[in-house]
Amino acid sequence: EFGKDAVTGGAASDLEKATSIATQMITRLGMSDKIGRRVVVREQGNSETLLKTVDDEVRMIVEEAYENAKDLITKNQAKHKALAEALLKYETLTSDEMRD
């Protein structure tokens, strides 16, 4: 189940890491068509417009990653359940057993 009621404390750590990676992608690696191939250092007096664009681009990357992850989990829900049940029953599984 997804939504505000199903969020755990572990999600905060995941969101922090995802935000950090997305920020590096935009501000250090030049991975934004809107900002271009440049480094953006927040402490160097950049315009509010540029900083808002950085934030918007980071938000877009994190939201897209979330939607992709949610989609994968939803599409593979039966496989996750079968794997969890097998692990509860057998405690360990080989890679071949997991493929079956």
Distance bins in CASP14 RR format, pairs under 12 A and 6 or more apart:
PFRMAT RR
TARGET T0000
AUTHOR 0000-0000-0000
RMODE 2
METHOD distances of the structure
MODEL  1
1 7 0 0 0 0 0 1 0 0 0 0 0
1 8 0 0 0 0 0 1 0 0 0 0 0
1 70 0 0 0 0 0 1 0 0 0 0 0
1 73 0 0 0 0 0 1 0 0 0 0 0
1 74 0 0 0 0 0 1 0 0 0 0 0
1 77 0 0 0 0 0 1 0 0 0 0 0
2 8 0 0 0 0 0 1 0 0 0 0 0
2 11 0 0 0 0 0 1 0 0 0 0 0
2 66 0 0 0 0 1 0 0 0 0 0 0
2 67 0 0 0 0 0 1 0 0 0 0 0
2 69 0 0 0 0 0 1 0 0 0 0 0
2 70 1 0 0 1 0 0 0 0 0 0 0
2 71 0 0 0 0 0 1 0 0 0 0 0
2 73 0 0 0 0 1 0 0 0 0 0 0
2 74 0 0 0 0 1 0 0 0 0 0 0
2 77 0 0 0 0 0 1 0 0 0 0 0
3 11 0 0 0 0 0 1 0 0 0 0 0
3 66 0 0 0 0 0 1 0 0 0 0 0
3 70 0 0 0 0 1 0 0 0 0 0 0
4 11 0 0 0 0 0 1 0 0 0 0 0
6 70 0 0 0 0 0 1 0 0 0 0 0
6 73 0 0 0 0 0 1 0 0 0 0 0
7 13 0 0 0 0 0 1 0 0 0 0 0
7 14 0 0 0 0 0 1 0 0 0 0 0
7 15 0 0 0 0 1 0 0 0 0 0 0
7 66 0 0 0 0 0 1 0 0 0 0 0
8 14 0 0 0 0 1 0 0 0 0 0 0
8 15 0 0 0 0 0 1 0 0 0 0 0
9 15 0 0 0 0 1 0 0 0 0 0 0
9 16 0 0 0 0 0 1 0 0 0 0 0
10 16 0 0 0 0 1 0 0 0 0 0 0
10 17 0 0 0 0 0 1 0 0 0 0 0
11 17 0 0 0 0 0 1 0 0 0 0 0
11 18 0 0 0 0 0 1 0 0 0 0 0
11 19 0 0 0 0 0 1 0 0 0 0 0
11 62 0 0 0 0 0 1 0 0 0 0 0
11 66 0 0 0 0 1 0 0 0 0 0 0
11 69 0 0 0 0 0 1 0 0 0 0 0
11 70 0 0 0 0 0 1 0 0 0 0 0
12 18 0 0 0 0 0 1 0 0 0 0 0
12 19 0 0 0 0 0 1 0 0 0 0 0
13 19 0 0 0 0 0 1 0 0 0 0 0
13 20 0 0 0 0 0 1 0 0 0 0 0
14 20 0 0 0 0 0 1 0 0 0 0 0
14 21 0 0 0 0 0 1 0 0 0 0 0
14 62 0 0 0 0 0 1 0 0 0 0 0
14 65 0 0 0 0 1 0 0 0 0 0 0
14 66 0 0 0 0 1 0 0 0 0 0 0
14 69 0 0 0 0 1 0 0 0 0 0 0
15 21 0 0 0 0 0 1 0 0 0 0 0
15 22 0 0 0 0 0 1 0 0 0 0 0
15 58 0 0 0 0 0 1 0 0 0 0 0
15 59 0 0 0 0 0 1 0 0 0 0 0
15 62 1 0 0 1 0 0 0 0 0 0 0
15 63 0 0 0 0 0 1 0 0 0 0 0
15 65 0 0 0 0 0 1 0 0 0 0 0
15 66 0 0 0 0 1 0 0 0 0 0 0
15 69 0 0 0 0 0 1 0 0 0 0 0
16 22 0 0 0 0 0 1 0 0 0 0 0
16 23 0 0 0 0 0 1 0 0 0 0 0
16 62 0 0 0 0 0 1 0 0 0 0 0
17 23 0 0 0 0 0 1 0 0 0 0 0
17 24 0 0 0 0 0 1 0 0 0 0 0
17 62 0 0 0 0 0 1 0 0 0 0 0
17 65 0 0 0 0 0 1 0 0 0 0 0
18 24 0 0 0 0 0 1 0 0 0 0 0
18 25 0 0 0 0 0 1 0 0 0 0 0
18 58 0 0 0 0 1 0 0 0 0 0 0
18 59 0 0 0 0 0 1 0 0 0 0 0
18 61 1 0 0 1 0 0 0 0 0 0 0
18 62 1 0 1 0 0 0 0 0 0 0 0
18 63 0 0 0 0 1 0 0 0 0 0 0
18 64 0 0 0 0 0 1 0 0 0 0 0
18 65 1 0 1 0 0 0 0 0 0 0 0
18 66 1 0 0 1 0 0 0 0 0 0 0
18 68 0 0 0 0 0 1 0 0 0 0 0
18 69 0 0 0 0 1 0 0 0 0 0 0
19 25 0 0 0 0 0 1 0 0 0 0 0
19 26 0 0 0 0 0 1 0 0 0 0 0
19 27 0 0 0 0 0 1 0 0 0 0 0
19 54 0 0 0 0 0 1 0 0 0 0 0
19 55 0 0 0 0 0 1 0 0 0 0 0
19 57 0 0 0 0 0 1 0 0 0 0 0
19 58 1 0 0 1 0 0 0 0 0 0 0
19 59 0 0 0 0 1 0 0 0 0 0 0
19 60 0 0 0 0 0 1 0 0 0 0 0
19 61 0 0 0 0 1 0 0 0 0 0 0
19 62 1 0 1 0 0 0 0 0 0 0 0
19 63 0 0 0 0 0 1 0 0 0 0 0
19 65 0 0 0 0 0 1 0 0 0 0 0
19 66 0 0 0 0 0 1 0 0 0 0 0
20 26 0 0 0 0 0 1 0 0 0 0 0
20 27 0 0 0 0 0 1 0 0 0 0 0
20 28 0 0 0 0 0 1 0 0 0 0 0
20 58 0 0 0 0 1 0 0 0 0 0 0
20 61 0 0 0 0 0 1 0 0 0 0 0
20 62 0 0 0 0 0 1 0 0 0 0 0
21 27 0 0 0 0 0 1 0 0 0 0 0
21 28 0 0 0 0 0 1 0 0 0 0 0
21 29 0 0 0 0 1 0 0 0 0 0 0
21 31 0 0 0 0 0 1 0 0 0 0 0
21 58 0 0 0 0 1 0 0 0 0 0 0
21 61 0 0 0 0 1 0 0 0 0 0 0
21 62 0 0 0 0 1 0 0 0 0 0 0
21 65 0 0 0 0 1 0 0 0 0 0 0
22 28 0 0 0 0 0 1 0 0 0 0 0
22 29 0 0 0 0 0 1 0 0 0 0 0
22 30 0 0 0 0 0 1 0 0 0 0 0
22 31 0 0 0 0 1 0 0 0 0 0 0
22 32 0 0 0 0 0 1 0 0 0 0 0
22 54 0 0 0 0 1 0 0 0 0 0 0
22 55 0 0 0 0 0 1 0 0 0 0 0
22 56 0 0 0 0 0 1 0 0 0 0 0
22 57 1 0 0 1 0 0 0 0 0 0 0
22 58 1 0 1 0 0 0 0 0 0 0 0
22 59 0 0 0 0 1 0 0 0 0 0 0
22 60 0 0 0 0 1 0 0 0 0 0 0
22 61 1 1 0 0 0 0 0 0 0 0 0
22 62 1 0 1 0 0 0 0 0 0 0 0
22 63 0 0 0 0 1 0 0 0 0 0 0
22 64 0 0 0 0 1 0 0 0 0 0 0
22 65 1 0 0 1 0 0 0 0 0 0 0
22 66 0 0 0 0 0 1 0 0 0 0 0
23 29 0 0 0 0 0 1 0 0 0 0 0
23 30 0 0 0 0 0 1 0 0 0 0 0
23 31 0 0 0 0 0 1 0 0 0 0 0
23 32 0 0 0 0 0 1 0 0 0 0 0
23 35 0 0 0 0 0 1 0 0 0 0 0
23 40 0 0 0 0 1 0 0 0 0 0 0
23 41 0 0 0 0 0 1 0 0 0 0 0
23 42 0 0 0 0 1 0 0 0 0 0 0
23 51 0 0 0 0 0 1 0 0 0 0 0
23 54 1 0 0 1 0 0 0 0 0 0 0
23 55 0 0 0 0 1 0 0 0 0 0 0
23 57 0 0 0 0 1 0 0 0 0 0 0
23 58 1 0 1 0 0 0 0 0 0 0 0
23 59 0 0 0 0 0 1 0 0 0 0 0
23 61 0 0 0 0 1 0 0 0 0 0 0
23 62 0 0 0 0 1 0 0 0 0 0 0
24 30 0 0 0 0 1 0 0 0 0 0 0
24 31 0 0 0 0 1 0 0 0 0 0 0
24 32 0 0 0 0 0 1 0 0 0 0 0
24 39 0 0 0 0 0 1 0 0 0 0 0
24 40 0 0 0 0 0 1 0 0 0 0 0
24 54 0 0 0 0 0 1 0 0 0 0 0
24 57 0 0 0 0 0 1 0 0 0 0 0
24 58 0 0 0 0 1 0 0 0 0 0 0
24 61 0 0 0 0 0 1 0 0 0 0 0
25 31 1 0 1 0 0 0 0 0 0 0 0
25 32 1 0 0 1 0 0 0 0 0 0 0
25 35 0 0 0 0 0 1 0 0 0 0 0
25 36 0 0 0 0 0 1 0 0 0 0 0
25 39 0 0 0 0 0 1 0 0 0 0 0
25 40 0 0 0 0 0 1 0 0 0 0 0
25 54 0 0 0 0 0 1 0 0 0 0 0
25 57 0 0 0 0 1 0 0 0 0 0 0
25 58 0 0 0 0 1 0 0 0 0 0 0
25 60 0 0 0 0 0 1 0 0 0 0 0
25 61 1 0 0 1 0 0 0 0 0 0 0
25 62 0 0 0 0 0 1 0 0 0 0 0
25 64 0 0 0 0 0 1 0 0 0 0 0
25 65 0 0 0 0 0 1 0 0 0 0 0
26 32 1 0 1 0 0 0 0 0 0 0 0
26 33 0 0 0 0 0 1 0 0 0 0 0
26 34 0 0 0 0 1 0 0 0 0 0 0
26 35 1 0 0 1 0 0 0 0 0 0 0
26 36 0 0 0 0 1 0 0 0 0 0 0
26 37 0 0 0 0 0 1 0 0 0 0 0
26 38 0 0 0 0 0 1 0 0 0 0 0
26 39 0 0 0 0 0 1 0 0 0 0 0
26 40 1 0 0 1 0 0 0 0 0 0 0
26 42 0 0 0 0 0 1 0 0 0 0 0
26 50 0 0 0 0 0 1 0 0 0 0 0
26 51 0 0 0 0 0 1 0 0 0 0 0
26 53 0 0 0 0 1 0 0 0 0 0 0
26 54 1 0 1 0 0 0 0 0 0 0 0
26 55 0 0 0 0 1 0 0 0 0 0 0
26 56 0 0 0 0 1 0 0 0 0 0 0
26 57 1 0 1 0 0 0 0 0 0 0 0
26 58 1 0 1 0 0 0 0 0 0 0 0
26 59 0 0 0 0 0 1 0 0 0 0 0
26 60 0 0 0 0 1 0 0 0 0 0 0
26 61 1 0 0 1 0 0 0 0 0 0 0
26 62 0 0 0 0 0 1 0 0 0 0 0
27 35 0 0 0 0 1 0 0 0 0 0 0
27 36 0 0 0 0 0 1 0 0 0 0 0
27 37 0 0 0 0 0 1 0 0 0 0 0
27 38 0 0 0 0 1 0 0 0 0 0 0
27 39 1 0 0 1 0 0 0 0 0 0 0
27 40 1 0 1 0 0 0 0 0 0 0 0
27 41 1 0 0 1 0 0 0 0 0 0 0
27 42 1 0 0 1 0 0 0 0 0 0 0
27 43 0 0 0 0 0 1 0 0 0 0 0
27 44 0 0 0 0 0 1 0 0 0 0 0
27 46 0 0 0 0 1 0 0 0 0 0 0
27 50 0 0 0 0 0 1 0 0 0 0 0
27 51 0 0 0 0 1 0 0 0 0 0 0
27 53 0 0 0 0 0 1 0 0 0 0 0
27 54 1 0 0 1 0 0 0 0 0 0 0
27 55 0 0 0 0 0 1 0 0 0 0 0
27 57 0 0 0 0 1 0 0 0 0 0 0
27 58 0 0 0 0 1 0 0 0 0 0 0
27 61 0 0 0 0 0 1 0 0 0 0 0
28 35 0 0 0 0 0 1 0 0 0 0 0
28 37 0 0 0 0 0 1 0 0 0 0 0
28 38 0 0 0 0 1 0 0 0 0 0 0
28 39 1 0 1 0 0 0 0 0 0 0 0
28 40 0 0 0 0 1 0 0 0 0 0 0
28 41 0 0 0 0 1 0 0 0 0 0 0
28 42 0 0 0 0 0 1 0 0 0 0 0
28 54 0 0 0 0 0 1 0 0 0 0 0
29 35 0 0 0 0 0 1 0 0 0 0 0
29 36 0 0 0 0 0 1 0 0 0 0 0
29 37 0 0 0 0 1 0 0 0 0 0 0
29 38 0 0 0 0 0 1 0 0 0 0 0
29 39 0 0 0 0 1 0 0 0 0 0 0
29 40 0 0 0 0 0 1 0 0 0 0 0
29 57 0 0 0 0 0 1 0 0 0 0 0
29 61 0 0 0 0 0 1 0 0 0 0 0
30 36 1 0 1 0 0 0 0 0 0 0 0
30 37 1 0 1 0 0 0 0 0 0 0 0
30 38 1 0 0 1 0 0 0 0 0 0 0
30 39 1 0 0 1 0 0 0 0 0 0 0
30 40 0 0 0 0 1 0 0 0 0 0 0
30 54 0 0 0 0 0 1 0 0 0 0 0
30 57 0 0 0 0 1 0 0 0 0 0 0
31 37 0 0 0 0 1 0 0 0 0 0 0
31 38 0 0 0 0 0 1 0 0 0 0 0
31 39 0 0 0 0 0 1 0 0 0 0 0
31 40 0 0 0 0 0 1 0 0 0 0 0
31 54 0 0 0 0 0 1 0 0 0 0 0
31 57 0 0 0 0 1 0 0 0 0 0 0
31 58 0 0 0 0 0 1 0 0 0 0 0
31 60 0 0 0 0 0 1 0 0 0 0 0
31 61 0 0 0 0 1 0 0 0 0 0 0
32 38 0 0 0 0 1 0 0 0 0 0 0
32 39 0 0 0 0 0 1 0 0 0 0 0
32 40 0 0 0 0 1 0 0 0 0 0 0
32 50 0 0 0 0 0 1 0 0 0 0 0
32 53 1 0 0 1 0 0 0 0 0 0 0
32 54 1 0 0 1 0 0 0 0 0 0 0
32 55 0 0 0 0 0 1 0 0 0 0 0
32 56 0 0 0 0 1 0 0 0 0 0 0
32 57 1 0 1 0 0 0 0 0 0 0 0
32 58 0 0 0 0 1 0 0 0 0 0 0
32 60 0 0 0 0 1 0 0 0 0 0 0
32 61 0 0 0 0 1 0 0 0 0 0 0
33 53 0 0 0 0 0 1 0 0 0 0 0
33 57 0 0 0 0 1 0 0 0 0 0 0
33 60 0 0 0 0 0 1 0 0 0 0 0
34 40 0 0 0 0 0 1 0 0 0 0 0
34 49 0 0 0 0 0 1 0 0 0 0 0
34 50 0 0 0 0 1 0 0 0 0 0 0
34 52 0 0 0 0 0 1 0 0 0 0 0
34 53 1 0 1 0 0 0 0 0 0 0 0
34 54 0 0 0 0 1 0 0 0 0 0 0
34 55 0 0 0 0 0 1 0 0 0 0 0
34 56 1 0 0 1 0 0 0 0 0 0 0
34 57 1 0 0 1 0 0 0 0 0 0 0
34 58 0 0 0 0 0 1 0 0 0 0 0
34 60 0 0 0 0 1 0 0 0 0 0 0
34 61 0 0 0 0 0 1 0 0 0 0 0
35 46 0 0 0 0 0 1 0 0 0 0 0
35 47 0 0 0 0 0 1 0 0 0 0 0
35 49 0 0 0 0 0 1 0 0 0 0 0
35 50 1 0 0 1 0 0 0 0 0 0 0
35 51 0 0 0 0 0 1 0 0 0 0 0
35 52 0 0 0 0 0 1 0 0 0 0 0
35 53 1 0 1 0 0 0 0 0 0 0 0
35 54 1 0 0 1 0 0 0 0 0 0 0
35 55 0 0 0 0 0 1 0 0 0 0 0
35 56 0 0 0 0 1 0 0 0 0 0 0
35 57 1 0 0 1 0 0 0 0 0 0 0
35 58 0 0 0 0 0 1 0 0 0 0 0
35 60 0 0 0 0 0 1 0 0 0 0 0
36 50 0 0 0 0 0 1 0 0 0 0 0
36 53 0 0 0 0 0 1 0 0 0 0 0
36 54 0 0 0 0 0 1 0 0 0 0 0
36 57 0 0 0 0 0 1 0 0 0 0 0
38 44 0 0 0 0 0 1 0 0 0 0 0
38 46 0 0 0 0 0 1 0 0 0 0 0
38 50 0 0 0 0 1 0 0 0 0 0 0
38 53 0 0 0 0 0 1 0 0 0 0 0
38 54 0 0 0 0 0 1 0 0 0 0 0
39 46 0 0 0 0 0 1 0 0 0 0 0
39 50 0 0 0 0 0 1 0 0 0 0 0
39 54 0 0 0 0 0 1 0 0 0 0 0
40 46 1 0 0 1 0 0 0 0 0 0 0
40 47 0 0 0 0 0 1 0 0 0 0 0
40 49 0 0 0 0 0 1 0 0 0 0 0
40 50 1 0 0 1 0 0 0 0 0 0 0
40 51 0 0 0 0 1 0 0 0 0 0 0
40 52 0 0 0 0 0 1 0 0 0 0 0
40 53 0 0 0 0 1 0 0 0 0 0 0
40 54 1 0 1 0 0 0 0 0 0 0 0
40 55 0 0 0 0 0 1 0 0 0 0 0
40 57 0 0 0 0 0 1 0 0 0 0 0
40 58 0 0 0 0 0 1 0 0 0 0 0
41 50 0 0 0 0 0 1 0 0 0 0 0
41 51 0 0 0 0 0 1 0 0 0 0 0
41 54 0 0 0 0 0 1 0 0 0 0 0
42 48 0 0 0 0 0 1 0 0 0 0 0
42 50 0 0 0 0 1 0 0 0 0 0 0
42 51 1 0 0 1 0 0 0 0 0 0 0
42 52 0 0 0 0 0 1 0 0 0 0 0
42 54 1 0 0 1 0 0 0 0 0 0 0
42 55 0 0 0 0 0 1 0 0 0 0 0
42 58 0 0 0 0 0 1 0 0 0 0 0
43 51 0 0 0 0 0 1 0 0 0 0 0
44 50 0 0 0 0 0 1 0 0 0 0 0
44 51 0 0 0 0 0 1 0 0 0 0 0
45 51 0 0 0 0 1 0 0 0 0 0 0
46 52 0 0 0 0 0 1 0 0 0 0 0
46 53 0 0 0 0 1 0 0 0 0 0 0
46 54 0 0 0 0 1 0 0 0 0 0 0
46 55 0 0 0 0 0 1 0 0 0 0 0
47 53 0 0 0 0 1 0 0 0 0 0 0
47 54 0 0 0 0 0 1 0 0 0 0 0
48 54 0 0 0 0 0 1 0 0 0 0 0
48 55 0 0 0 0 0 1 0 0 0 0 0
49 55 0 0 0 0 0 1 0 0 0 0 0
49 56 0 0 0 0 0 1 0 0 0 0 0
50 56 0 0 0 0 0 1 0 0 0 0 0
50 57 0 0 0 0 0 1 0 0 0 0 0
51 57 0 0 0 0 0 1 0 0 0 0 0
51 58 0 0 0 0 0 1 0 0 0 0 0
52 58 0 0 0 0 0 1 0 0 0 0 0
52 59 0 0 0 0 0 1 0 0 0 0 0
53 59 0 0 0 0 0 1 0 0 0 0 0
53 60 0 0 0 0 0 1 0 0 0 0 0
54 60 0 0 0 0 0 1 0 0 0 0 0
54 61 0 0 0 0 0 1 0 0 0 0 0
55 61 0 0 0 0 0 1 0 0 0 0 0
55 62 0 0 0 0 0 1 0 0 0 0 0
56 62 0 0 0 0 0 1 0 0 0 0 0
56 63 0 0 0 0 0 1 0 0 0 0 0
57 63 0 0 0 0 0 1 0 0 0 0 0
57 64 0 0 0 0 0 1 0 0 0 0 0
58 64 0 0 0 0 0 1 0 0 0 0 0
58 65 0 0 0 0 0 1 0 0 0 0 0
59 65 0 0 0 0 0 1 0 0 0 0 0
59 66 0 0 0 0 0 1 0 0 0 0 0
60 66 0 0 0 0 0 1 0 0 0 0 0
60 67 0 0 0 0 0 1 0 0 0 0 0
61 67 0 0 0 0 0 1 0 0 0 0 0
61 68 0 0 0 0 0 1 0 0 0 0 0
62 68 0 0 0 0 0 1 0 0 0 0 0
62 69 0 0 0 0 0 1 0 0 0 0 0
63 69 0 0 0 0 0 1 0 0 0 0 0
63 70 0 0 0 0 0 1 0 0 0 0 0
64 70 0 0 0 0 0 1 0 0 0 0 0
64 71 0 0 0 0 0 1 0 0 0 0 0
65 71 0 0 0 0 0 1 0 0 0 0 0
65 72 0 0 0 0 0 1 0 0 0 0 0
66 72 0 0 0 0 0 1 0 0 0 0 0
66 73 0 0 0 0 0 1 0 0 0 0 0
67 73 0 0 0 0 0 1 0 0 0 0 0
67 74 0 0 0 0 0 1 0 0 0 0 0
68 74 0 0 0 0 0 1 0 0 0 0 0
68 75 0 0 0 0 0 1 0 0 0 0 0
69 75 0 0 0 0 0 1 0 0 0 0 0
69 76 0 0 0 0 0 1 0 0 0 0 0
70 76 0 0 0 0 0 1 0 0 0 0 0
70 77 0 0 0 0 0 1 0 0 0 0 0
71 77 0 0 0 0 0 1 0 0 0 0 0
72 79 0 0 0 0 0 1 0 0 0 0 0
72 80 0 0 0 0 1 0 0 0 0 0 0
73 79 0 0 0 0 0 1 0 0 0 0 0
73 80 1 0 0 1 0 0 0 0 0 0 0
73 81 0 0 0 0 0 1 0 0 0 0 0
74 80 0 0 0 0 1 0 0 0 0 0 0
76 82 0 0 0 0 1 0 0 0 0 0 0
76 83 0 0 0 0 1 0 0 0 0 0 0
76 84 0 0 0 0 0 1 0 0 0 0 0
77 83 0 0 0 0 0 1 0 0 0 0 0
77 84 0 0 0 0 0 1 0 0 0 0 0
78 84 0 0 0 0 0 1 0 0 0 0 0
78 85 0 0 0 0 0 1 0 0 0 0 0
79 85 0 0 0 0 0 1 0 0 0 0 0
79 86 0 0 0 0 0 1 0 0 0 0 0
79 98 0 0 0 0 1 0 0 0 0 0 0
79 99 0 0 0 0 0 1 0 0 0 0 0
79 100 0 0 0 0 0 1 0 0 0 0 0
80 86 0 0 0 0 0 1 0 0 0 0 0
80 87 0 0 0 0 0 1 0 0 0 0 0
80 98 0 0 0 0 0 1 0 0 0 0 0
81 87 0 0 0 0 0 1 0 0 0 0 0
81 88 0 0 0 0 0 1 0 0 0 0 0
82 88 0 0 0 0 0 1 0 0 0 0 0
82 89 0 0 0 0 0 1 0 0 0 0 0
82 93 0 0 0 0 0 1 0 0 0 0 0
82 97 0 0 0 0 0 1 0 0 0 0 0
82 98 0 0 0 0 1 0 0 0 0 0 0
82 99 0 0 0 0 0 1 0 0 0 0 0
82 100 0 0 0 0 1 0 0 0 0 0 0
83 89 0 0 0 0 0 1 0 0 0 0 0
83 90 0 0 0 0 0 1 0 0 0 0 0
83 93 1 0 0 1 0 0 0 0 0 0 0
83 97 0 0 0 0 1 0 0 0 0 0 0
83 98 1 0 0 1 0 0 0 0 0 0 0
83 99 0 0 0 0 0 1 0 0 0 0 0
83 100 0 0 0 0 0 1 0 0 0 0 0
84 90 0 0 0 0 0 1 0 0 0 0 0
84 93 0 0 0 0 0 1 0 0 0 0 0
84 98 0 0 0 0 0 1 0 0 0 0 0
85 93 0 0 0 0 0 1 0 0 0 0 0
86 92 0 0 0 0 1 0 0 0 0 0 0
86 93 1 0 1 0 0 0 0 0 0 0 0
86 94 0 0 0 0 0 1 0 0 0 0 0
86 97 1 0 0 1 0 0 0 0 0 0 0
86 98 1 0 0 1 0 0 0 0 0 0 0
86 99 0 0 0 0 0 1 0 0 0 0 0
86 100 0 0 0 0 1 0 0 0 0 0 0
87 93 1 0 0 1 0 0 0 0 0 0 0
87 97 0 0 0 0 0 1 0 0 0 0 0
87 98 0 0 0 0 1 0 0 0 0 0 0
89 97 0 0 0 0 0 1 0 0 0 0 0
90 97 1 0 0 1 0 0 0 0 0 0 0
90 98 0 0 0 0 0 1 0 0 0 0 0
91 97 0 0 0 0 0 1 0 0 0 0 0
92 98 0 0 0 0 0 1 0 0 0 0 0
93 99 0 0 0 0 1 0 0 0 0 0 0
93 100 0 0 0 0 1 0 0 0 0 0 0
94 100 0 0 0 0 1 0 0 0 0 0 0
END
